C-alpha cells in the first residue's frame, strides 16, 4: 500500500520551482552585469566645477568639468540607481555640493547625456 502525505506532494512540487527560480535569477544577474550605458556630461553652469556620481555600479566617481562635453571611460550599468550631484570644487571635496543640483536616476538607454542647467540636472 502506497501512502502519500501532504509533505511529500509539497516537497516534490517545490523542488522544480526552486530550481527554475535559481536559473532565472542567475540569468537576470548576468544580463544586468552586461547591460552598459555610455554617458556624457555637459554643463551650462559656470559655478559647477565637477559632477559627482555615486551608486553601486561602474562609472561612479568625480568628473571634473571643463569646457565642452566630458565623456567618461567607464559606462554606467542598467538597473542601478545613481545619484548625480553638481559640485563647486573640481575634486568633489565634502561640503561643496551645490544646492538644487541633485538627481537620482536609473540608466534606461544605451547612450545618455547628463546635463547641468541653471534649473538643475537633467538626463537626456
MOPAC internal coordinates of N, CA, C and O (Angstrom, degrees):
PM7 1SCF
backbone

  N    0.0000 0     0.00 0     0.00 0    0    0    0
  C    1.4365 1     0.00 0     0.00 0    1    0    0
  C    1.5303 1   109.17 1     0.00 0    2    1    0
  O    1.2310 1   120.75 1   -52.74 1    3    2    1
  N    1.3322 1   116.17 1   127.26 1    3    2    1
  C    1.4561 1   122.11 1   178.91 1    5    3    2
  C    1.5172 1   109.81 1   -90.06 1    6    5    3
  O    1.2310 1   121.84 1   -40.91 1    7    6    5
  N    1.3208 1   114.07 1   139.09 1    7    6    5
  C    1.4566 1   118.34 1   178.78 1    9    7    6
  C    1.5247 1   108.10 1  -126.48 1   10    9    7
  O    1.2310 1   120.43 1   -49.02 1   11   10    9
  N    1.2941 1   116.79 1   130.98 1   11   10    9
  C    1.4596 1   122.61 1   176.64 1   13   11   10
  C    1.5189 1   108.51 1  -119.37 1   14   13   11
  O    1.2310 1   121.32 1   -51.53 1   15   14   13
  N    1.2786 1   115.07 1   128.47 1   15   14   13
  C    1.4608 1   118.49 1   176.00 1   17   15   14
  C    1.5275 1   108.79 1   -98.92 1   18   17   15
  O    1.2310 1   120.90 1   -14.24 1   19   18   17
  N    1.2973 1   115.89 1   165.76 1   19   18   17
  C    1.4615 1   120.39 1   177.02 1   21   19   18
  C    1.5293 1   110.29 1   -62.34 1   22   21   19
  O    1.2310 1   120.66 1   146.47 1   23   22   21
  N    1.3282 1   116.35 1   -33.53 1   23   22   21
  C    1.4580 1   120.39 1   179.33 1   25   23   22
  C    1.5253 1   111.07 1   -63.21 1   26   25   23
  O    1.2310 1   119.50 1   138.15 1   27   26   25
  N    1.3179 1   118.56 1   -41.85 1   27   26   25
  C    1.4659 1   121.92 1   179.17 1   29   27   26
  C    1.5267 1   111.05 1   -61.83 1   30   29   27
  O    1.2310 1   120.35 1   136.99 1   31   30   29
  N    1.2975 1   116.93 1   -43.01 1   31   30   29
  C    1.4652 1   121.21 1  -179.05 1   33   31   30
  C    1.5307 1   110.20 1   -65.71 1   34   33   31
  O    1.2310 1   120.45 1   135.62 1   35   34   33
  N    1.3318 1   116.75 1   -44.38 1   35   34   33
  C    1.4632 1   120.76 1   179.86 1   37   35   34
  C    1.5253 1   110.35 1   -65.15 1   38   37   35
  O    1.2310 1   120.37 1   137.82 1   39   38   37
  N    1.3312 1   116.90 1   -42.18 1   39   38   37
  C    1.4638 1   121.06 1  -179.55 1   41   39   38
  C    1.5231 1   110.47 1   -62.67 1   42   41   39
  O    1.2310 1   120.11 1   137.08 1   43   42   41
  N    1.3105 1   117.40 1   -42.92 1   43   42   41
  C    1.4635 1   121.08 1  -179.41 1   45   43   42
  C    1.5333 1   111.31 1   -67.06 1   46   45   43
  O    1.2310 1   119.83 1   145.92 1   47   46   45
  N    1.3061 1   117.94 1   -34.08 1   47   46   45
  C    1.4628 1   121.02 1   179.21 1   49   47   46
  C    1.5309 1   111.47 1   -77.75 1   50   49   47
  O    1.2310 1   120.47 1   147.10 1   51   50   49
  N    1.3250 1   116.70 1   -32.90 1   51   50   49
  C    1.4615 1   120.31 1  -175.48 1   53   51   50
  C    1.5219 1   112.97 1   -73.63 1   54   53   51
  O    1.2310 1   119.64 1   144.35 1   55   54   53
  N    1.3023 1   118.30 1   -35.65 1   55   54   53
  C    1.4647 1   120.62 1  -177.25 1   57   55   54
  C    1.5268 1   113.08 1   -59.07 1   58   57   55
  O    1.2310 1   118.64 1   131.41 1   59   58   57
  N    1.3325 1   120.20 1   -48.59 1   59   58   57
  C    1.4709 1   118.54 1   177.55 1   61   59   58
  C    1.5316 1   113.06 1   -64.43 1   62   61   59
  O    1.2310 1   120.31 1   144.77 1   63   62   61
  N    1.3166 1   117.02 1   -35.23 1   63   62   61
  C    1.4683 1   120.47 1   179.37 1   65   63   62
  C    1.5247 1   110.02 1   -64.51 1   66   65   63
  O    1.2310 1   120.11 1   136.72 1   67   66   65
  N    1.3191 1   117.39 1   -43.28 1   67   66   65
  C    1.4607 1   121.48 1   179.06 1   69   67   66
  C    1.5264 1   110.43 1   -64.44 1   70   69   67
  O    1.2310 1   120.43 1   138.33 1   71   70   69
  N    1.3273 1   116.78 1   -41.67 1   71   70   69
  C    1.4665 1   120.42 1  -179.85 1   73   71   70
  C    1.5282 1   111.30 1   -63.11 1   74   73   71
  O    1.2310 1   120.21 1   135.24 1   75   74   73
  N    1.3220 1   117.20 1   -44.76 1   75   74   73
  C    1.4665 1   121.01 1   179.37 1   77   75   74
  C    1.5294 1   110.35 1   -64.64 1   78   77   75
  O    1.2310 1   120.02 1   138.87 1   79   78   77
  N    1.3254 1   117.56 1   -41.13 1   79   78   77
  C    1.4641 1   121.08 1   178.78 1   81   79   78
  C    1.5196 1   111.33 1   -61.74 1   82   81   79
  O    1.2310 1   120.31 1   138.97 1   83   82   81
  N    1.3234 1   117.00 1   -41.03 1   83   82   81
  C    1.4646 1   120.69 1   179.51 1   85   83   82
  C    1.5249 1   111.19 1   -64.22 1   86   85   83
  O    1.2310 1   120.38 1   138.37 1   87   86   85
  N    1.3222 1   116.88 1   -41.63 1   87   86   85
  C    1.4658 1   120.64 1   179.66 1   89   87   86
  C    1.5267 1   110.62 1   -65.70 1   90   89   87
  O    1.2310 1   120.10 1   135.98 1   91   90   89
  N    1.3240 1   117.41 1   -44.02 1   91   90   89
  C    1.4636 1   120.80 1  -179.34 1   93   91   90
  C    1.5255 1   111.82 1   -65.54 1   94   93   91
  O    1.2310 1   119.88 1   138.51 1   95   94   93
  N    1.3222 1   117.83 1   -41.49 1   95   94   93
  C    1.4651 1   119.28 1  -179.27 1   97   95   94
  C    1.5215 1   111.01 1   -68.66 1   98   97   95
  O    1.2310 1   119.54 1   144.44 1   99   98   97
  N    1.3161 1   118.49 1   -35.56 1   99   98   97
  C    1.4662 1   120.71 1   176.92 1  101   99   98
  C    1.5248 1   110.47 1   -66.15 1  102  101   99
  O    1.2310 1   120.12 1   141.07 1  103  102  101
  N    1.3155 1   117.38 1   -38.93 1  103  102  101
  C    1.4647 1   121.18 1   178.89 1  105  103  102
  C    1.5091 1   112.17 1   -66.93 1  106  105  103
  O    1.2310 1   119.90 1   139.49 1  107  106  105
  N    1.3309 1   117.79 1   -40.51 1  107  106  105
  C    1.4615 1   119.63 1  -179.75 1  109  107  106
  C    1.5232 1   111.04 1   -71.42 1  110  109  107
  O    1.2310 1   119.58 1   147.65 1  111  110  109
  N    1.3270 1   118.42 1   -32.35 1  111  110  109
  C    1.4625 1   120.58 1   176.50 1  113  111  110
  C    1.5246 1   110.43 1   -66.95 1  114  113  111
  O    1.2310 1   120.41 1   139.80 1  115  114  113
  N    1.3181 1   116.83 1   -40.20 1  115  114  113
  C    1.4665 1   120.20 1   178.32 1  117  115  114
  C    1.5218 1   110.66 1   -66.09 1  118  117  115
  O    1.2310 1   120.27 1   141.90 1  119  118  117
  N    1.3259 1   117.10 1   -38.10 1  119  118  117
  C    1.4664 1   120.48 1   179.05 1  121  119  118
  C    1.5229 1   110.75 1   -66.31 1  122  121  119
  O    1.2310 1   120.21 1   141.26 1  123  122  121
  N    1.3357 1   117.20 1   -38.74 1  123  122  121
  C    1.4619 1   120.14 1   179.47 1  125  123  122
  C    1.5232 1   111.18 1   -65.74 1  126  125  123
  O    1.2310 1   120.30 1   146.74 1  127  126  125
  N    1.3369 1   117.02 1   -33.26 1  127  126  125
  C    1.4543 1   119.90 1   179.73 1  129  127  126
  C    1.5244 1   111.95 1   -71.01 1  130  129  127
  O    1.2310 1   120.09 1   150.97 1  131  130  129
  N    1.3212 1   117.43 1   -29.03 1  131  130  129
  C    1.4560 1   119.63 1  -176.17 1  133  131  130
  C    1.5259 1   112.93 1   -91.84 1  134  133  131
  O    1.2310 1   119.62 1   160.38 1  135  134  133
  N    1.3275 1   118.33 1   -19.62 1  135  134  133
  C    1.4623 1   121.04 1  -177.96 1  137  135  134
  C    1.5272 1   109.21 1   -79.76 1  138  137  135
  O    1.2310 1   120.69 1   -68.23 1  139  138  137
  N    1.3057 1   116.29 1   111.77 1  139  138  137
  C    1.4611 1   121.78 1  -176.34 1  141  139  138
  C    1.5252 1   110.63 1  -120.87 1  142  141  139
  O    1.2310 1   120.92 1   -27.57 1  143  142  141
  N    1.3206 1   115.85 1   152.43 1  143  142  141
  C    1.4559 1   122.96 1   178.60 1  145  143  142
  C    1.5240 1   109.36 1  -123.49 1  146  145  143
  O    1.2310 1   120.72 1   -61.12 1  147  146  145
  N    1.3156 1   116.23 1   118.88 1  147  146  145
  C    1.4660 1   119.28 1   172.39 1  149  147  146
  C    1.5287 1   107.54 1   -74.99 1  150  149  147
  O    1.2310 1   120.81 1   -33.36 1  151  150  149
  N    1.3352 1   116.06 1   146.64 1  151  150  149
  C    1.4620 1   117.87 1  -179.07 1  153  151  150
  C    1.5165 1   111.77 1  -144.46 1  154  153  151
  O    1.2310 1   122.37 1   -22.54 1  155  154  153
  N    1.3257 1   113.06 1   157.46 1  155  154  153
  C    1.4617 1   122.56 1   176.02 1  157  155  154
  C    1.5183 1   107.82 1  -126.97 1  158  157  155
  O    1.2310 1   121.14 1   -23.73 1  159  158  157
  N    1.3159 1   115.42 1   156.27 1  159  158  157
  C    1.4604 1   121.19 1   177.19 1  161  159  158
  C    1.5238 1   107.52 1  -123.33 1  162  161  159
  O    1.2310 1   121.47 1   -50.47 1  163  162  161
  N    1.3236 1   114.80 1   129.53 1  163  162  161
  C    1.4655 1   121.18 1  -178.90 1  165  163  162
  C    1.5250 1   107.89 1  -130.08 1  166  165  163
  O    1.2310 1   119.92 1   -48.60 1  167  166  165
  N    1.3171 1   117.75 1   131.40 1  167  166  165
  C    1.4611 1   121.01 1  -179.18 1  169  167  166
  C    1.5222 1   111.20 1  -121.51 1  170  169  167
  O    1.2310 1   121.65 1   -44.67 1  171  170  169
  N    1.3302 1   114.45 1   135.33 1  171  170  169
  C    1.4636 1   122.21 1   175.04 1  173  171  170
  C    1.5294 1   110.24 1  -116.19 1  174  173  171
  O    1.2310 1   120.89 1  -160.93 1  175  174  173
  N    1.3374 1   115.90 1    19.07 1  175  174  173
  C    1.4601 1   122.01 1  -179.09 1  177  175  174
  C    1.5243 1   107.76 1  -122.21 1  178  177  175
  O    1.2310 1   120.55 1   -64.90 1  179  178  177
  N    1.3252 1   116.55 1   115.10 1  179  178  177
  C    1.4580 1   121.32 1  -176.15 1  181  179  178
  C    1.5217 1   114.50 1   -61.78 1  182  181  179
  O    1.2310 1   120.09 1   147.93 1  183  182  181
  N    1.3363 1   117.44 1   -32.07 1  183  182  181
  C    1.4645 1   120.62 1  -178.54 1  185  183  182
  C    1.5280 1   112.76 1   -76.61 1  186  185  183
  O    1.2310 1   119.90 1   164.32 1  187  186  185
  N    1.3223 1   117.79 1   -15.68 1  187  186  185
  C    1.4707 1   121.10 1   178.31 1  189  187  186
  C    1.5263 1   108.20 1   -79.99 1  190  189  187
  O    1.2310 1   120.77 1   -71.18 1  191  190  189
  N    1.3215 1   116.13 1   108.82 1  191  190  189
  C    1.4720 1   121.48 1  -177.05 1  193  191  190
  C    1.5287 1   112.39 1   -96.72 1  194  193  191
  O    1.2310 1   120.37 1   162.27 1  195  194  193
  N    1.3551 1   116.89 1   -17.73 1  195  194  193
  C    1.4654 1   120.40 1  -179.29 1  197  195  194
  C    1.5232 1   109.21 1  -157.50 1  198  197  195
  O    1.2310 1   121.25 1   -17.34 1  199  198  197
  N    1.3208 1   115.21 1   162.66 1  199  198  197
  C    1.4631 1   121.63 1   173.28 1  201  199  198
  C    1.5193 1   106.75 1  -122.61 1  202  201  199
  O    1.2310 1   120.98 1   -55.49 1  203  202  201
  N    1.3244 1   115.72 1   124.51 1  203  202  201
  C    1.4545 1   120.33 1   176.86 1  205  203  202
  C    1.5237 1   108.61 1   -99.50 1  206  205  203
  O    1.2310 1   120.70 1   -55.19 1  207  206  205
  N    1.3249 1   116.26 1   124.81 1  207  206  205
  C    1.4598 1   122.04 1   175.60 1  209  207  206
  C    1.5146 1   108.25 1  -109.47 1  210  209  207
  O    1.2310 1   120.77 1   -53.20 1  211  210  209
  N    1.3275 1   116.13 1   126.80 1  211  210  209
  C    1.4596 1   119.94 1   175.31 1  213  211  210
  C    1.5156 1   108.62 1  -124.78 1  214  213  211
  O    1.2310 1   120.94 1   -25.48 1  215  214  213
  N    1.3088 1   115.80 1   154.52 1  215  214  213
  C    1.4559 1   123.07 1  -178.20 1  217  215  214
  C    1.5136 1   108.51 1   162.79 1  218  217  215
  O    1.2310 1   120.30 1     6.08 1  219  218  217
  N    1.3205 1   117.03 1  -173.92 1  219  218  217
  C    1.4631 1   120.01 1  -177.13 1  221  219  218
  C    1.5241 1   112.94 1  -103.05 1  222  221  219
  O    1.2310 1   119.76 1  -175.38 1  223  222  221
  N    1.3036 1   118.06 1     4.62 1  223  222  221
  C    1.4631 1   120.69 1  -178.14 1  225  223  222
  C    1.5145 1   112.35 1  -109.07 1  226  225  223
  O    1.2310 1   121.08 1     8.54 1  227  226  225
  N    1.3151 1   115.54 1  -171.46 1  227  226  225
  C    1.4631 1   120.59 1   178.16 1  229  227  226
  C    1.5238 1   109.63 1   -71.98 1  230  229  227
  O    1.2310 1   120.51 1   -16.63 1  231  230  229
  N    1.3129 1   116.62 1   163.37 1  231  230  229
  C    1.4575 1   121.05 1   177.42 1  233  231  230
  C    1.5111 1   114.72 1    90.11 1  234  233  231
  O    1.2310 1   119.73 1   176.27 1  235  234  233
  N    1.3408 1   118.13 1    -3.73 1  235  234  233
  C    1.4633 1   119.26 1   179.75 1  237  235  234
  C    1.5250 1   109.54 1   -73.93 1  238  237  235
  O    1.2310 1   121.03 1   -29.33 1  239  238  237
  N    1.3201 1   115.63 1   150.67 1  239  238  237
  C    1.4541 1   119.50 1   178.45 1  241  239  238
  C    1.5144 1   111.64 1   149.92 1  242  241  239
  O    1.2310 1   121.62 1     7.55 1  243  242  241
  N    1.3263 1   114.51 1  -172.45 1  243  242  241
  C    1.4538 1   122.60 1   179.86 1  245  243  242
  C    1.5227 1   108.21 1  -106.87 1  246  245  243
  O    1.2310 1   120.49 1   -57.07 1  247  246  245
  N    1.3189 1   116.67 1   122.93 1  247  246  245
  C    1.4616 1   121.79 1  -178.03 1  249  247  246
  C    1.5220 1   109.19 1  -114.01 1  250  249  247
  O    1.2310 1   121.13 1   -68.83 1  251  250  249
  N    1.3270 1   115.44 1   111.17 1  251  250  249
  C    1.4594 1   120.56 1   179.15 1  253  251  250
  C    1.5240 1   109.30 1   -69.08 1  254  253  251
  O    1.2310 1   121.26 1   -46.37 1  255  254  253
  N    1.3237 1   115.19 1   133.63 1  255  254  253
  C    1.4620 1   121.14 1  -178.58 1  257  255  254
  C    1.5174 1   109.05 1   -99.79 1  258  257  255
  O    1.2310 1   120.98 1   -55.52 1  259  258  257
  N    1.2922 1   115.73 1   124.48 1  259  258  257
  C    1.4611 1   120.34 1   175.42 1  261  259  258
  C    1.5131 1   108.02 1  -109.27 1  262  261  259
  O    1.2310 1   120.99 1    37.93 1  263  262  261
  N    1.2869 1   115.70 1  -142.07 1  263  262  261
  C    1.4613 1   120.88 1   175.97 1  265  263  262
  C    1.5172 1   107.89 1   -91.75 1  266  265  263
  O    1.2310 1   120.12 1   -45.02 1  267  266  265
  N    1.3085 1   117.38 1   134.98 1  267  266  265
  C    1.4594 1   120.68 1   178.50 1  269  267  266
  C    1.5192 1   112.40 1    92.07 1  270  269  267
  O    1.2310 1   121.22 1    28.59 1  271  270  269
  N    1.3165 1   115.27 1  -151.41 1  271  270  269
  C    1.4611 1   122.68 1  -173.70 1  273  271  270
  C    1.5242 1   109.59 1  -106.09 1  274  273  271
  O    1.2310 1   120.99 1   -45.34 1  275  274  273
  N    1.3364 1   115.70 1   134.66 1  275  274  273
  C    1.4595 1   122.30 1   176.59 1  277  275  274
  C    1.5250 1   107.76 1   -98.00 1  278  277  275
  O    1.2310 1   120.22 1   -50.34 1  279  278  277
  N    1.3338 1   117.19 1   129.66 1  279  278  277
  C    1.4638 1   122.07 1   178.86 1  281  279  278
  C    1.5283 1   108.66 1  -119.54 1  282  281  279
  O    1.2310 1   119.90 1   -81.76 1  283  282  281
  N    1.3415 1   117.80 1    98.24 1  283  282  281
  C    1.4660 1   121.01 1  -179.75 1  285  283  282
  C    1.5280 1   112.27 1   -66.79 1  286  285  283
  O    1.2310 1   121.08 1   -26.09 1  287  286  285
  N    1.3359 1   115.54 1   153.91 1  287  286  285
  C    1.4611 1   121.12 1   179.12 1  289  287  286
  C    1.5271 1   112.45 1   -76.79 1  290  289  287
  O    1.2310 1   120.22 1   139.84 1  291  290  289
  N    1.3258 1   117.19 1   -40.16 1  291  290  289
  C    1.4647 1   120.68 1  -177.63 1  293  291  290
  C    1.5211 1   110.77 1   -80.33 1  294  293  291
  O    1.2310 1   119.73 1   -51.03 1  295  294  293
  N    1.3322 1   118.11 1   128.97 1  295  294  293
  C    1.4634 1   120.53 1   177.70 1  297  295  294
  C    1.5260 1   111.00 1   -79.97 1  298  297  295
  O    1.2310 1   121.07 1   -14.74 1  299  298  297
  N    1.3165 1   115.57 1   165.26 1  299  298  297
  C    1.4608 1   122.08 1   172.28 1  301  299  298
  C    1.5242 1   108.19 1   -89.93 1  302  301  299
  O    1.2310 1   120.19 1   -15.26 1  303  302  301
  N    1.3266 1   117.23 1   164.74 1  303  302  301
  C    1.4614 1   121.50 1  -178.79 1  305  303  302
  C    1.5243 1   110.86 1  -110.17 1  306  305  303
  O    1.2310 1   120.82 1   -39.44 1  307  306  305
  N    1.3473 1   116.03 1   140.56 1  307  306  305
  C    1.4630 1   120.87 1   172.57 1  309  307  306
  C    1.5291 1   108.53 1   -63.13 1  310  309  307
  O    1.2310 1   120.51 1   -30.66 1  311  310  309
  N    1.3134 1   116.62 1   149.34 1  311  310  309
  C    1.4573 1   120.87 1   173.94 1  313  311  310
  C    1.5160 1   114.91 1    79.03 1  314  313  311
  O    1.2310 1   119.63 1  -176.71 1  315  314  313
  N    1.3169 1   118.31 1     3.29 1  315  314  313
  C    1.4616 1   122.19 1   179.69 1  317  315  314
  C    1.5239 1   108.07 1  -111.87 1  318  317  315
  O    1.2310 1   120.50 1   -44.78 1  319  318  317
  N    1.3242 1   116.65 1   135.22 1  319  318  317
  C    1.4611 1   120.78 1   177.22 1  321  319  318
  C    1.5281 1   108.28 1   -88.78 1  322  321  319
  O    1.2310 1   121.18 1   -53.64 1  323  322  321
  N    1.3126 1   115.35 1   126.36 1  323  322  321
  C    1.4595 1   122.54 1   178.90 1  325  323  322
  C    1.5217 1   109.18 1  -112.34 1  326  325  323
  O    1.2310 1   120.94 1   -24.43 1  327  326  325
  N    1.3292 1   115.81 1   155.57 1  327  326  325
  C    1.4579 1   122.49 1   173.46 1  329  327  326
  C    1.5225 1   107.95 1  -120.00 1  330  329  327
  O    1.2310 1   120.74 1   -53.72 1  331  330  329
  N    1.3181 1   116.19 1   126.28 1  331  330  329
  C    1.4648 1   122.26 1   177.92 1  333  331  330
  C    1.5261 1   108.37 1  -108.74 1  334  333  331
  O    1.2310 1   120.80 1   -51.05 1  335  334  333
  N    1.3270 1   116.07 1   128.95 1  335  334  333
  C    1.4611 1   121.60 1   179.02 1  337  335  334
  C    1.5265 1   108.38 1  -131.82 1  338  337  335
  O    1.2310 1   120.72 1   -54.57 1  339  338  337
  N    1.3331 1   116.22 1   125.43 1  339  338  337
  C    1.4643 1   120.53 1   174.73 1  341  339  338
  C    1.5246 1   107.88 1   -75.98 1  342  341  339
  O    1.2310 1   121.01 1   -44.13 1  343  342  341
  N    1.3321 1   115.68 1   135.87 1  343  342  341
  C    1.4604 1   121.49 1  -175.88 1  345  343  342
  C    1.5293 1   110.06 1  -119.07 1  346  345  343
  O    1.2310 1   120.69 1   -36.72 1  347  346  345
  N    1.3295 1   116.29 1   143.28 1  347  346  345
  C    1.4654 1   120.41 1   178.14 1  349  347  346
  C    1.5276 1   111.90 1   -85.54 1  350  349  347
  O    1.2310 1   119.89 1   174.15 1  351  350  349
  N    1.3265 1   117.82 1    -5.85 1  351  350  349
  C    1.4652 1   123.26 1   177.96 1  353  351  350
  C    1.5257 1   109.06 1  -112.99 1  354  353  351
  O    1.2310 1   119.07 1   -46.15 1  355  354  353
  N    1.3259 1   119.38 1   133.85 1  355  354  353
  C    1.4697 1   120.57 1  -177.24 1  357  355  354
  C    1.5277 1   114.26 1   -67.63 1  358  357  355
  O    1.2310 1   120.12 1   168.30 1  359  358  357
  N    1.3457 1   117.37 1   -11.70 1  359  358  357
  C    1.4657 1   120.95 1  -179.56 1  361  359  358
  C    1.5279 1   112.04 1  -108.84 1  362  361  359
  O    1.2310 1   120.17 1  -170.14 1  363  362  361
  N    1.3281 1   117.28 1     9.86 1  363  362  361
  C    1.4730 1   123.76 1   176.90 1  365  363  362
  C    1.5267 1   112.41 1    56.97 1  366  365  363
  O    1.2310 1   120.50 1  -138.51 1  367  366  365
  N    1.3050 1   116.64 1    41.49 1  367  366  365
  C    1.4648 1   119.95 1   178.45 1  369  367  366
  C    1.5256 1   109.80 1   -65.14 1  370  369  367
  O    1.2310 1   120.25 1   -31.88 1  371  370  369
  N    1.3446 1   117.12 1   148.12 1  371  370  369
  C    1.4678 1   120.85 1   179.24 1  373  371  370
  C    1.5250 1   111.55 1   -55.59 1  374  373  371
  O    1.2310 1   121.07 1   -39.20 1  375  374  373
  N    1.3061 1   115.55 1   140.80 1  375  374  373
  C    1.4576 1   121.20 1   178.26 1  377  375  374
  C    1.5139 1   114.63 1    86.21 1  378  377  375
  O    1.2310 1   119.89 1  -175.30 1  379  378  377
  N    1.3416 1   117.82 1     4.70 1  379  378  377
  C    1.4666 1   119.66 1  -178.27 1  381  379  378
  C    1.5285 1   112.77 1  -108.23 1  382  381  379
  O    1.2310 1   120.21 1  -167.62 1  383  382  381
  N    1.3378 1   117.21 1    12.38 1  383  382  381
  C    1.4623 1   120.35 1   175.18 1  385  383  382
  C    1.5202 1   110.02 1   -66.50 1  386  385  383
  O    1.2310 1   120.51 1   -40.02 1  387  386  385
  N    1.3094 1   116.64 1   139.98 1  387  386  385
  C    1.4642 1   121.32 1  -177.10 1  389  387  386
  C    1.5301 1   110.08 1   -90.38 1  390  389  387
  O    1.2310 1   120.69 1   -51.08 1  391  390  389
  N    1.3313 1   116.29 1   128.92 1  391  390  389
  C    1.4622 1   121.81 1  -179.58 1  393  391  390
  C    1.5254 1   110.55 1   -60.25 1  394  393  391
  O    1.2310 1   120.61 1   -47.64 1  395  394  393
  N    1.3244 1   116.44 1   132.36 1  395  394  393
  C    1.4603 1   121.85 1   178.30 1  397  395  394
  C    1.5185 1   114.48 1    84.88 1  398  397  395
  O    1.2310 1   120.03 1   179.86 1  399  398  397
  N    1.3249 1   117.55 1    -0.14 1  399  398  397
  C    1.4691 1   121.29 1  -179.01 1  401  399  398
  C    1.5268 1   109.37 1  -117.05 1  402  401  399
  O    1.2310 1   121.42 1  -110.26 1  403  402  401
  N    1.3268 1   114.89 1    69.74 1  403  402  401
  C    1.4648 1   122.63 1  -175.80 1  405  403  402
  C    1.5229 1   107.68 1  -142.31 1  406  405  403
  O    1.2310 1   120.05 1   -44.82 1  407  406  405
  N    1.3293 1   117.51 1   135.18 1  407  406  405
  C    1.4648 1   120.47 1   179.98 1  409  407  406
  C    1.5220 1   110.31 1  -149.23 1  410  409  407
  O    1.2310 1   120.62 1   -51.45 1  411  410  409
  N    1.3342 1   116.43 1   128.55 1  411  410  409
  C    1.4651 1   122.36 1   169.87 1  413  411  410
  C    1.5173 1   106.79 1   -94.68 1  414  413  411
  O    1.2310 1   120.26 1   -46.89 1  415  414  413
  N    1.3362 1   117.11 1   133.11 1  415  414  413
  C    1.4597 1   120.17 1  -178.88 1  417  415  414
  C    1.5165 1   110.16 1  -150.73 1  418  417  415
  O    1.2310 1   121.55 1   -17.71 1  419  418  417
  N    1.3182 1   114.63 1   162.29 1  419  418  417
  C    1.4625 1   122.57 1   176.93 1  421  419  418
  C    1.5250 1   107.64 1  -128.47 1  422  421  419
  O    1.2310 1   119.39 1   -61.15 1  423  422  421
  N    1.3330 1   118.76 1   118.85 1  423  422  421
  C    1.4678 1   120.49 1  -178.86 1  425  423  422
  C    1.5261 1   111.40 1   -58.63 1  426  425  423
  O    1.2310 1   120.73 1   -46.04 1  427  426  425
  N    1.3291 1   116.21 1   133.96 1  427  426  425
  C    1.4663 1   120.17 1  -179.09 1  429  427  426
  C    1.5236 1   112.18 1  -132.96 1  430  429  427
  O    1.2310 1   120.24 1  -174.42 1  431  430  429
  N    1.3082 1   117.15 1     5.58 1  431  430  429
  C    1.4680 1   121.02 1   178.86 1  433  431  430
  C    1.5230 1   108.44 1  -132.73 1  434  433  431
  O    1.2310 1   120.77 1   -14.16 1  435  434  433
  N    1.3204 1   116.13 1   165.84 1  435  434  433
  C    1.4643 1   119.03 1  -178.21 1  437  435  434
  C    1.5262 1   112.46 1   -75.37 1  438  437  435
  O    1.2310 1   119.83 1   155.78 1  439  438  437
  N    1.3142 1   117.94 1   -24.22 1  439  438  437
  C    1.4662 1   123.00 1   177.02 1  441  439  438
  C    1.5211 1   108.77 1  -136.98 1  442  441  439
  O    1.2310 1   120.28 1   -50.04 1  443  442  441
  N    1.3281 1   117.06 1   129.96 1  443  442  441
  C    1.4628 1   120.37 1   176.32 1  445  443  442
  C    1.5254 1   109.11 1  -133.66 1  446  445  443
  O    1.2310 1   121.48 1   -20.71 1  447  446  445
  N    1.3183 1   114.78 1   159.29 1  447  446  445
  C    1.4600 1   121.60 1   173.44 1  449  447  446
  C    1.5183 1   107.43 1  -123.70 1  450  449  447
  O    1.2310 1   120.88 1   -53.48 1  451  450  449
  N    1.3206 1   115.93 1   126.52 1  451  450  449
  C    1.4605 1   122.01 1   175.39 1  453  451  450
  C    1.5226 1   105.79 1   -94.19 1  454  453  451
  O    1.2310 1   120.75 1   -64.04 1  455  454  453
  N    1.3348 1   116.17 1   115.96 1  455  454  453
  C    1.4663 1   120.91 1  -174.74 1  457  455  454
  C    1.5238 1   109.39 1  -114.08 1  458  457  455
  O    1.2310 1   121.16 1   -49.06 1  459  458  457
  N    1.3310 1   115.39 1   130.94 1  459  458  457
  C    1.4586 1   121.62 1   176.71 1  461  459  458
  C    1.5238 1   107.72 1  -103.24 1  462  461  459
  O    1.2310 1   121.39 1   -67.62 1  463  462  461
  N    1.3342 1   114.95 1   112.38 1  463  462  461
  C    1.4688 1   122.40 1   176.33 1  465  463  462
  C    1.5241 1   108.31 1  -108.28 1  466  465  463
  O    1.2310 1   120.12 1   -10.14 1  467  466  465
  N    1.3115 1   117.38 1   169.86 1  467  466  465
  C    1.4615 1   120.75 1   177.58 1  469  467  466
  C    1.5292 1   111.72 1   -64.31 1  470  469  467
  O    1.2310 1   120.14 1   159.80 1  471  470  469
  N    1.3276 1   117.34 1   -20.20 1  471  470  469
  C    1.4653 1   121.43 1   179.21 1  473  471  470
  C    1.5272 1   112.77 1   -89.72 1  474  473  471
  O    1.2310 1   119.60 1   171.48 1  475  474  473
  N    1.3330 1   118.38 1    -8.52 1  475  474  473
  C    1.4590 1   121.32 1  -179.89 1  477  475  474
  C    1.5191 1   111.72 1   140.13 1  478  477  475
  O    1.2310 1   121.03 1    14.84 1  479  478  477
  N    1.3320 1   115.64 1  -165.16 1  479  478  477
  C    1.4647 1   122.27 1  -178.07 1  481  479  478
  C    1.5204 1   109.19 1  -102.50 1  482  481  479
  O    1.2310 1   120.55 1   -43.85 1  483  482  481
  N    1.3274 1   116.55 1   136.15 1  483  482  481
  C    1.4647 1   123.21 1  -178.83 1  485  483  482
  C    1.5217 1   109.28 1  -129.66 1  486  485  483
  O    1.2310 1   120.80 1   -32.58 1  487  486  485
  N    1.3280 1   116.08 1   147.42 1  487  486  485
  C    1.4640 1   122.16 1   174.15 1  489  487  486
  C    1.5190 1   107.79 1  -105.12 1  490  489  487
  O    1.2310 1   120.44 1   -51.96 1  491  490  489
  N    1.3219 1   116.76 1   128.04 1  491  490  489
  C    1.4653 1   120.95 1   179.33 1  493  491  490
  C    1.5136 1   109.04 1  -121.36 1  494  493  491
  O    1.2310 1   120.10 1   180.00 1  495  494  493

